[in-house]
Amino acid sequence: MGGRVPRLVRAVPVLVGVALGVALLPASPALAHNSLTGSNPANGAKVATAPAAVELRFLAKLDPGRTKITVTGPDNIPAAGGEPTFSGSRVRVPFAPGAAGLYIVDYQLPSSDGHPVKGEVRFTLTTGTAAAPPSVSPSASPTPSPTPTSAAPESPSATPVAAGTDDAGRGWLWAAAGGLVLLAALAAGLFLRRRRSTRP
């Protein structure tokens, strides 16, 4: 019994040393990754009033030169109003709200083991700038068809007639008729003369 106690007493310093060694070992890769601890607006939140800036908080200090933050709104429209500002483990991005809808904050930052840490924060803006209505071009008024102008009545194309043509034609007819009458009279006279000369 007395021999066992000294052995336990001797084992205590060994156990303490092992515990200290484990505590002083380098952090495992899982613990080496920086991670998001909070945001404003919070992930999944619905806000009626748009914040002036979106803030992300991380477990460890951020490297401004190797940290990327993007903010996009509905229809994938950029909603960052300026460059991000860093303060230790926090980063703030000016927020330029647009239409109401879902906004996504994407972040990418390095870690001590060289593997980049990526993630996103989503929140919904319930009020925002109303989407501009589609521009409707005024319908072109139908061009009035020109009123057909009535063509001026065509004056009958009168063939120019030489003066006195009608009278000349009629004079020719009268002359022919007179000639025929004269010939008939001569023929009648000759017929009577022959008839008289043939009588006994």
C-alpha positions as CSV (number, residue, x, y, z in Angstrom):
1,M,0.0,0.0,0.0
2,G,2.8,2.4,0.9
3,G,4.6,1.6,-2.4
4,R,1.7,2.6,-4.5
5,V,1.3,6.1,-3.2
6,P,4.9,7.2,-4.2
7,R,4.3,5.8,-7.7
8,L,1.1,8.0,-8.1
9,V,3.0,11.0,-6.8
10,R,5.7,10.4,-9.4
11,A,3.1,10.1,-12.2
12,V,1.5,13.4,-11.5
13,P,4.3,15.6,-12.9
14,V,4.3,13.4,-16.1
15,L,0.6,13.8,-16.6
16,V,0.9,17.6,-16.1
17,G,3.7,17.8,-18.6
18,V,1.7,15.8,-21.2
19,A,-1.3,18.1,-20.7
20,L,0.8,21.2,-21.1
21,G,2.4,19.7,-24.2
22,V,-1.0,19.1,-25.8
23,A,-2.1,22.6,-24.9
24,L,1.0,24.1,-26.5
25,L,0.7,22.1,-29.8
26,P,0.0,24.2,-32.9
27,A,-3.7,24.7,-33.7
28,S,-5.2,22.2,-36.1
29,P,-6.2,23.3,-39.6
30,A,-9.8,23.5,-38.5
31,L,-8.9,26.1,-35.8
32,A,-6.6,27.9,-38.2
33,H,-9.5,29.1,-40.4
34,N,-10.8,32.6,-39.8
35,S,-14.6,32.5,-39.6
36,L,-17.5,34.9,-39.5
37,T,-18.9,35.6,-36.0
38,G,-21.7,38.1,-36.9
39,S,-23.0,40.7,-39.2
40,N,-25.3,43.7,-39.4
41,P,-27.9,43.1,-40.9
42,A,-27.9,39.6,-39.5
43,N,-27.9,36.7,-41.9
44,G,-31.5,36.0,-42.9
45,A,-32.9,39.2,-41.5
46,K,-35.7,41.3,-43.0
47,V,-35.1,45.0,-42.7
48,A,-37.5,47.9,-43.7
49,T,-34.9,50.6,-43.3
50,A,-31.7,50.2,-45.3
51,P,-28.5,50.5,-43.2
52,A,-25.9,53.1,-44.2
53,A,-23.3,50.2,-44.3
54,V,-23.1,46.5,-44.1
55,E,-20.8,45.2,-41.3
56,L,-19.1,41.8,-41.1
57,R,-17.4,40.6,-37.9
58,F,-14.8,37.8,-37.9
59,L,-12.9,35.7,-35.4
60,A,-9.4,37.0,-36.3
61,K,-7.9,40.2,-37.7
62,L,-8.5,40.8,-41.4
63,D,-5.9,41.5,-44.1
64,P,-7.3,44.4,-46.1
65,G,-5.2,43.6,-49.1
66,R,-6.4,40.0,-49.4
67,T,-10.0,40.3,-48.3
68,K,-12.7,40.7,-50.9
69,I,-16.3,41.8,-50.1
70,T,-19.1,42.3,-52.7
71,V,-22.7,43.3,-52.2
72,T,-25.4,42.6,-54.8
73,G,-29.1,43.2,-54.9
74,P,-32.1,42.0,-56.9
75,D,-31.3,41.0,-60.5
76,N,-27.6,40.8,-59.5
77,I,-27.2,44.6,-59.4
78,P,-24.2,45.8,-57.4
79,A,-25.2,47.5,-54.2
80,A,-21.9,48.5,-52.7
81,G,-21.7,52.3,-52.3
82,G,-17.9,52.5,-51.9
83,E,-14.7,50.7,-50.8
84,P,-14.7,48.6,-47.6
85,T,-13.1,50.0,-44.5
86,F,-11.3,47.6,-42.0
87,S,-10.9,47.8,-38.3
88,G,-9.2,44.7,-36.8
89,S,-11.5,41.8,-37.3
90,R,-14.4,44.0,-38.7
91,V,-15.1,45.3,-42.1
92,R,-17.8,47.8,-43.2
93,V,-19.0,48.3,-46.7
94,P,-21.1,51.4,-47.7
95,F,-24.6,50.2,-48.7
96,A,-26.3,51.6,-51.8
97,P,-29.8,50.2,-51.7
98,G,-31.9,49.7,-54.8
99,A,-35.2,47.9,-55.2
100,A,-36.7,45.9,-52.4
101,G,-35.7,42.3,-52.4
102,L,-32.9,39.9,-51.5
103,Y,-29.3,41.3,-51.0
104,I,-26.3,39.0,-50.8
105,V,-22.9,39.9,-49.2
106,D,-20.2,37.6,-50.4
107,Y,-16.8,37.6,-48.6
108,Q,-13.5,35.8,-49.3
109,L,-10.5,36.1,-47.0
110,P,-7.2,34.2,-46.4
111,S,-6.4,31.9,-43.5
112,S,-3.2,31.0,-41.8
113,D,-3.1,27.6,-43.5
114,G,-3.4,29.1,-47.0
115,H,-6.9,28.0,-47.7
116,P,-9.3,30.9,-48.6
117,V,-12.4,31.2,-46.5
118,K,-15.6,32.0,-48.5
119,G,-19.1,32.6,-47.4
120,E,-22.1,34.9,-47.7
121,V,-24.7,36.8,-45.7
122,R,-28.2,37.2,-47.0
123,F,-30.8,39.7,-45.9
124,T,-34.0,41.1,-47.4
125,L,-34.9,44.7,-47.8
126,T,-38.6,45.0,-47.6
127,T,-38.8,48.6,-48.9
128,G,-36.7,50.2,-51.6
129,T,-36.6,52.2,-54.7
130,A,-39.5,51.3,-56.9
131,A,-38.4,49.7,-60.2
132,A,-38.7,52.2,-63.0
133,P,-41.6,51.3,-65.3
134,P,-40.6,50.3,-68.7
135,S,-40.4,53.2,-71.0
136,V,-43.4,53.2,-73.4
137,S,-42.7,55.1,-76.5
138,P,-45.8,57.0,-77.6
139,S,-47.6,55.2,-80.3
140,A,-47.0,57.0,-83.5
141,S,-50.2,58.6,-84.7
142,P,-51.2,57.2,-88.0
143,T,-50.1,59.5,-90.8
144,P,-53.3,60.7,-92.4
145,S,-53.5,59.5,-95.9
146,P,-53.5,62.3,-98.3
147,T,-57.0,63.2,-99.6
148,P,-57.1,62.2,-103.2
149,T,-57.5,65.4,-105.1
150,S,-60.2,65.1,-107.8
151,A,-58.6,65.3,-111.1
152,A,-59.7,68.3,-113.1
153,P,-62.2,67.2,-115.7
154,E,-60.4,66.7,-118.9
155,S,-61.7,69.0,-121.5
156,P,-62.7,67.1,-124.5
157,S,-59.8,67.2,-126.9
158,A,-61.5,68.9,-129.7
159,T,-59.8,68.4,-133.0
160,P,-59.1,71.8,-134.4
161,V,-61.4,72.4,-137.3
162,A,-60.5,74.8,-139.9
163,A,-62.9,77.6,-140.3
164,G,-65.4,77.1,-143.0
165,T,-64.8,73.3,-143.4
166,D,-68.5,72.5,-142.7
167,D,-69.7,75.1,-145.1
168,A,-67.3,73.9,-147.8
169,G,-68.5,70.4,-147.5
170,R,-72.1,71.4,-147.8
171,G,-71.2,73.6,-150.9
172,W,-69.7,70.6,-152.5
173,L,-72.8,68.6,-152.0
174,W,-75.0,71.4,-153.4
175,A,-72.7,71.6,-156.5
176,A,-72.9,67.8,-157.0
177,A,-76.7,67.9,-156.7
178,G,-76.9,70.7,-159.1
179,G,-74.7,68.8,-161.6
180,L,-76.9,65.7,-161.3
181,V,-80.0,67.8,-161.9
182,L,-78.4,69.3,-164.9
183,L,-77.4,65.9,-166.3
184,A,-80.9,64.6,-165.8
185,A,-82.3,67.6,-167.6
186,L,-79.9,67.1,-170.5
187,A,-80.7,63.4,-170.6
188,A,-84.4,64.1,-170.7
189,G,-84.0,66.6,-173.5
190,L,-82.0,64.2,-175.6
191,F,-84.6,61.5,-175.0
192,L,-87.4,63.8,-176.1
193,R,-85.5,64.8,-179.2
194,R,-84.9,61.3,-180.3
195,R,-88.5,60.4,-179.6
196,R,-89.6,63.3,-181.8
197,S,-87.3,62.4,-184.6
198,T,-88.5,58.8,-184.7
199,R,-92.1,59.8,-185.2
200,P,-93.5,59.5,-188.7
